């Protein structure tokens, strides 16, 4: 290994961003319990579906003691606290649906949630890093990392479809690990002009993106569209760009004025942001602004990794300059796989959001049965994602902008 190679290795190392070769951005061995002092939080957080169903959650929260966050000692304790308080907050806000939200999050929930969030550098709302990255456990600790052996730590309403939605997303994150592991290899190869090494790393990245798409296909097995649209989706929704809460939410004891935060969104996953920066994909106007804002909903170390990828020498320029057929082909195939992933995501959104939304509009024009009513809500989110974006036009724009990085065909 050359001196330049060693310097490049030090310059970009996954460990420095709290990213592992084994699990990528996924939190290693999340806790399932907090110290006994915080049992009042967990007593509520571990029973959210039942408390929402019985309409008792808000009264339970009102009786919850105001606890200090000072006894949370480790990063994993803080992440579990953020998960528990975040899921409780979403359930508290949306317990009665989109037509009976609250204007104030009570002090005994808002204040510790704010302080935990500040310590972690995260917003005080339920995000992808909570719902997916820190919300898993193995039923058999020695067993495989698959759907049959995974369960949630904290649940929201939605039953097995909720588990399926979060766990399938987790498996897509897991499928990205070989690609993340290969990114430092790409940068080392670029820094010393090692075209064969870069081509091999891109081949691994291509296979990894393909496996992410394959993982997403499990959604159709484990997630019922009517449950996702009619039950789950509202509990992932925030209070920014949401017609149900146009003025945001007051965090009592934190700030006297309402604050606005976006809900959980796939756009908060650091994986695709990393790929965008690696391949030089630029997102303009509204799509770019939304994606940039979503980086504030990621763990700070992950956000920094994305920024540092963008500061590396351009991979696309390197490929063009080398005029190496294999390298060129692998770059093009990586972009092709990324487009295929984004096309599949668009198809999923159509099945789980666009089609149920259209059905809901039809049902509002007639007298619906109780069973049919589940597909009607929430009307305020018919055209937007839980993060607040105009979802279908956003996804198509991002997909089309990905196509722009294809290398020009050499006609010589």
Secondary structure, DSSP 4 states (H G I P E B T S, - for coil): --HHHHHHHHHS-GGGGT-BTTTBTSPTT--S---GGGHHHHHHHTTHHHHHHTT-HHHHHHTS----STT--SHHHHHHHHHHHHHHHHHHHHTT-TTS--SEE-HHHHHHHHHHHHHHT--SS--HIIIIITS-EESSTTS-SSGGGEE-SS--SSHHHHHHHHHHHHHHHHHTHHHHHHHHHHHHHHHHT-HHHHHHHHHHHHHHHHHHHHHHTTHHHH--HHHIIIIIGGGG--SSS-GGGTT-BEETTT-SS-B------GGG-HHHHHHHHHHT----HHHHHHHHHHGGGS-HHHHHHHHHHHTSPPHHHHHHHHT-HHHHHHHHHHHHHHHHHHHHHHHHHIIIIIHHHHHHHHHHTS---TTGGGGT--GGGSSB-TTSSBHHHHHHHHHHHHHTTSPPP---
